[in-house]
């Protein structure tokens, strides 16, 4: 069945709760271990194959076209109604945790499911249901606002995603003009955006208080299922990034400044790596898809299977259109064992390195996990999931010539240099969120000042002077996860460092590195982030010496492969 043929049949709150209530009684009253397993399987099949599949389907179709009134209304329904479905989910989890058959269940499932469910139980109580509705509404409001952008530039109308491509234009006047158009629109919406975040900070603080947490930082860690490291370790990681990565990127930016002929790097210069232009994929989207099929066919039998399945069933939506949400993601329709990739091609190298490979890494991992039971273990925490995605970006390097032609070497340089630079942005956003949720009473101006201070710490090469929006400390407002998935962004940085280790190993012995990555991916859902790294023999990003080693390896490659 192709994606457009998948029927959407939204269950009512009453149907969901009635079904789960019956399933809960059966699970609670199981007399034998087999009855217990069967009852829990029924619960999971219903939740994932009915409730979450329909929820995800509505989400996908809404993001594909945010002007579609039917699916906009359906998202309103899920935003409003999902908290009313949570109490029974929590009750089912409580029964699982205290089951008479727990020893057998733990032997059958492994201990990780019980650790993760213990953490998830800390994120809900009946009292926060009204607050969750408000939080859902506000995050949707932000995403719809960003998707609504229709900006006039050079006689045409663009959305934000389409304008991004012009930030790589060799002509600085064009870059400045597009920045004025892009940031000008954001400045017009600043009061709305800051109002949304003010409300989010307050409602999240209220959620944390009702849950008995110190603040929403604690809640955010539980929501992200941080099961093998804490805030102290994350802070040490950020400090390691400052010590070992900031100096390298600062030097790279100095070289970039000289290459593109500017006195200082303004925000609208930051993406242009070469004065004659960055690497761009050649050919039409059809050409790109054709080479992608060839690439994944040659890479492994499992990547071939997943790519062919997705392309043959129209499970990729990558063309930018008016009304389409910005960004990219991968999600999974459990009832159909179908990964789905959403992206916005804009003619830059990000179409390949950030969309076609990154999101496919997620899709490949999701498909490999489709037979894992319990199904809750299929959805691994972001720190592990982002390794699946980011490492795939690097494992596809041997096939990049088919996408970039004579610009292939330029692509390697840009991809690796930008990867290092984005580590700094990612940890800056993480530290930013720690501060703002520790002090939710912060005003908008205080948050913006904080962002400017963090940019000075993590991205010291940027010259924000005389640049509206960025110069006012509002750059963080462009990052959707800051609004929708608090404390998720550190996952990209942790996974990014591990993925650099996979990259380094792949340069020494591609086959051995791929086998290690394949094993890492197939083990997801059985071990924590730290345990998985130990199991497959990959260095931990929490060890400062490991950060230094991988930073030196990346610097060596970039220094030896400089392009004038």
TAQUIRA-V706775 format. One record per helix or strand of 3 or more residues. SS is the DSSP state (helix for helix, strand for strand). FROM is the first residue (numbers start at 1). TO is the last residue. If there is no record, write none. Layout:
ss = {SS/SS}
from = {FROM/FROM}
to = {TO/TO}
This chain:
ss = {helix/helix/helix/helix/helix/helix/helix/strand/strand/helix/helix/helix/helix/helix/helix/helix/helix/strand/strand/helix/strand/helix/helix/helix/helix/helix/helix/helix/helix/helix/helix/helix/helix/helix}
from = {3/13/33/69/102/112/126/151/156/160/172/190/216/231/246/285/301/316/329/334/338/350/358/375/382/397/401/444/475/480/490/510/529/544}
to = {5/28/64/97/109/121/147/153/158/168/188/211/223/244/260/299/312/319/333/336/345/356/368/378/395/399/438/458/478/484/508/523/536/560}
